[in-house]
Amino acid sequence: MNTLLFQEMREARGLVYYAWGVLFAGSRPTDAWALRGGLGTQSDKTSEALKVFFELLGRPLDAVRLGSTRAAIEQEYRSSRVDPRASAWMVHAWDELGEKSDPRPWVWQTIGAMTQEQLQGFAAGFAAVPPIVGLVGNRERVDLEGLKKIADVVEVAPAALFSYGSFPKAQAGAVAAR
């Protein structure tokens, strides 16, 4: 997904400095999955960049890109191993998922056997969920009217983002105790 987002948004259209997307699986069988993404752009290009970002996520899967993705996943599974220092953590994660053993061989086989239609249905489930977008930038330069055409806009004061209150002011000459 990162290659598609970067090529379409940066190389083809010059809308962003960077763009990425990743699918996070839940750590337990009942956990929700999350499709997360990010992009860096100029404030005045925000609404156009978001529009393209969502358009790309909703696109049908391309057979050529799907083939190269399968090859990359195949290479990753063939060349990766559980780092001995991480084995306890990995086993704990598998236990949390309810797995009796390493699930990677089964996942590898399942991904390789999925049809383009099955993968498209899987991806469509994420594209259909209303997104939550967080923006940080110069409010005066962001096209709020353009953003309102994409989704509801709710402005949040910085103080509402942090429950622990403001940071205390440092006193001149004060040294933090360790």
C-alpha positions, 0 to 999 in steps of 0.5 A, a space after each residue: 500500500 505504501 508504494 501505491 500511495 507514495 507513487 500516486 500522491 507524491 510522484 504522479 501528483 506532487 501533493 505530499 511529501 510522504 504518504 503511508 498506509 498500514 493494516 493493524 490486526 488486533 492482538 486478540 481474536 475479538 479486537 478490531 483491526 485498523 487501517 491507519 495512514 498518514 501523509 505530510 502536505 502543505 496546508 493549502 493542499 490538505 483537502 485535495 490530498 485527503 480526497 486522493 488518499 481516500 480515492 486510492 483506498 477505495 480503488 479496486 485492486 490491480 492484478 499487477 500490483 497484487 502480484 508484486 505484493 504477493 511476491 514481497 510477502 513471499 520473500 518476507 516469510 522466506 527470509 524472516 525468522 523469530 529473533 531469539 530475544 523476541 521469542 517469549 514476546 512472540 509466544 505470548 502474542 500467539 497465546 493472546 490470539 488463541 494460537 497453539 503454535 506459530 500462526 505464520 505458516 498458516 497465514 502465509 499459505 492463506 494469503 497465497 491462496 486468496 483470490 483477487 475477489 476475496 482480497 477485494 472484498 476484504 479491502 472493501 470492508 476497510 474502505 467502507 468504514 467512515 474515517 477519522 482524520 486528525 490534522 495538525 497545521 496552520 488553521 488559516 491556511 487549511 481549506 476548511 470548506 474543502 474539508 467539510 465537503 469530504 467529512 464533518 469537521 470538528 475543531 478541537 482545542 489543544 487543551 482538550 487533547 491532553 488530560 494531564 493539564 499543561 506543563 509547569 513552567 520551568 524556573 530559571 536555574 532549576 535543575 531536574 532531580 534524577 
